[in-house]
Amino acid sequence: MVKKKRTVIWDTPAVDDLKEIYDYIKMDSLQAAQNVKSEILATTKILSSNPELFAVDLLKENNDGSNRAFFIYSYRIAYKITDDNILILRIRHTSREPEEY
C-alpha cells in the first residue's frame, strides 16, 4: 500500500513563532539561528510522507490522535494531521508554559 503524501502548511502563528525564534537566536549567532531554522524546516518537510512519525500531543485536550508534537533543540513543534495536509500549528520554547489549544 502506497502512503498518501500530504502538503505541509504553516499556520500564521507558527510562521511568526519561527521568525521570532530566528531573530532571537541571531542576536547571539547567525549560524546557530540558521541551523535551528534549517533543522525545523527539514523535519517538518519529512512529515509530508510520514505524518505519524512523532508521538500524539499529550497537551492537546480531546486529541483524537491527529494532533502530534516533536522537539528540536529546546523547541516543541505542534502539528495536526488532516486527510490532505499537515498543519504546523506552533513552535514554543520548552521553558515556556504550555498553552491549552
Steps between C-alpha positions, in 0.01 A plus 500: 500500500634840399477767767331823401733798494357806671577869457670672794330832577627746759232676704569873540581477874760229427662715231513790746645269768778381268587856401516611866720202589732569208527871583566427868773244437653716227580768759764261638588290195385517139631148439309357797181675384540355151566152641190502719279632221640251248449203727143600585415549132666174393319301769160649418559418133543131591149504647345517151583135440511378860249703706479252787876506557461679834293429809145611565491845663412438865447873563211518253167450672258254337768392255376236258859417406525749218688755711865413549818668619876465488807674639801655328762649725287666768200564276172312494329491161129413500319388186169355386446224245203542266394287202698714256736715706734530792430827678791638704321671788763651730857497620576569864814492707475220754572740787176686426175397663290296252176649376183300473366467150 
